[in-house]
C-alpha cells in the first residue's frame, strides 16, 4: 500500500509520463518523434516513483520539488503560454496537465519540507 504522499507523487508523475509520450511520440512539435529520449525520460520517471518510498522525507521533498519545477516551467514555457498567444494544438493539451502536475509536485514538496517529526512520548 502506498502512503498518501507516494500516491500523489506517483499520480503526478504518471501525468508527466503521459505528456512526455504524447510530446515525444504522438504529436511531436517538429513532426518527428524521438523514441530513445522519450523512453529514457519515462524510465527516469518510473525509477523515481519506484525509489520514492525508500527515501527519507527530506529527499522526497527534494525529488518532488525538482520534478515539479521542471514540469511547471516546461509546461508553462512550451505549452501554456504559446497556447494563450496562438491557440492550443497537438500536445499542448497534455502540456496543460504537465504544468498542473508540476504545480502539484511543488505543493507536495512544500508539504513534505514542512512536515514535523512526531514527538516521542515520554515513558
N, C-alpha and C positions, 0 to 999 in steps of 0.2 A: 504494500500500500504506500502510495506516495504521500509525503507531507503536503500540506496546503501550499507552501511556497514552492515546492518542487513541481507540483501540478500547474501552478501559474507559470513557472519558468518553462515547463515543457509545452504548454499550450501556446505561449507567445513564440517560442522557438519553432513550433510547427507552422505557425502563420508565416514566420520569416522564411522557413524552408519552402513553403508553397510559393511564395513570391520569387524566391531565387530560381526555382524550377520554371515558373512562368516567364520570368525575365530572361533567363539564360537559354531556355529551350523552346518554349511555346510561342512567345511573342517577343523575340529579341529586338532591340531598338535598331540595330543595323541590318536586320533580316537574316543574320547568320548566327545560329546557336553555337555555344561553346560548351560541349559536353564535358570535357575534362575539368574545367574550372568549376562548372556547376556541381559536378559530382564531389569534388574536393570540398567545396563550400558546404554542401549538405552534409557530407561526412563529418566536418568540423562541428556542425550544429548537433548532430546525433551524438558525437563523442562528448560534447559539453553537457547534454542532457543526461547521458549515462553516468558521467563523473560527478554531476552536481550534488547528489545525495551523499557522496563520500567526503565532501569538502567542509571545512569549518565555516561558520556563519560569515566571518569577515571575507573569506574567499568567495562565498556565494554572492555576497553583496558586490564585490569587485567584478565577478563574472557577469552578473546581471547588468551591472552598470555599463560595462564595456560593450556587450551586445546591444543593450538598449540605446546607448549613444550612437553606435554605428547604424542601427536600424532607423532611429528617428532622423538622424542627419541625412542619410542617403535617401530615405523615403521622402523627406521634405524637398531635398535638392533635386532629385531626379524625377519625382512623380507629382507631388502635391503642388508645388509652386509652378512648374511648367503647365500643369493641367488647369490651374486657375487663369493662366495667361492665354493658353491656346486650346484648351479643351482636352478632355481625357481620351486616350486611345490605348489599345493593346494592354500592356502590363501595368498601366497606370492604376487600374482598379485594384489589383493586388498590392500595388505600391502604397495605396492609401492604408491598407491593412498592415503593411510592413511598418509604416510610420507609427500607426497606433500600437502595434506590438512593441515597438521600440519605446514608446512612452510608458507602456505597461511595465516593461522591464526596468526602466528608470525608477518608476514608483516602487517596484519590488525591491530594487537596490536600496532605495532610501528607507524602506520599512525594515529591511534586514540590518542596515547600518545603525539604526536607532534601537534595535531590539536589545533589551536588557537581559542579562543572565538572571535566572531565578535565584533569589536569596536563599542560602542554605538555612534550613530550620534548626533552631537550637535544640539540642537533645536534653 
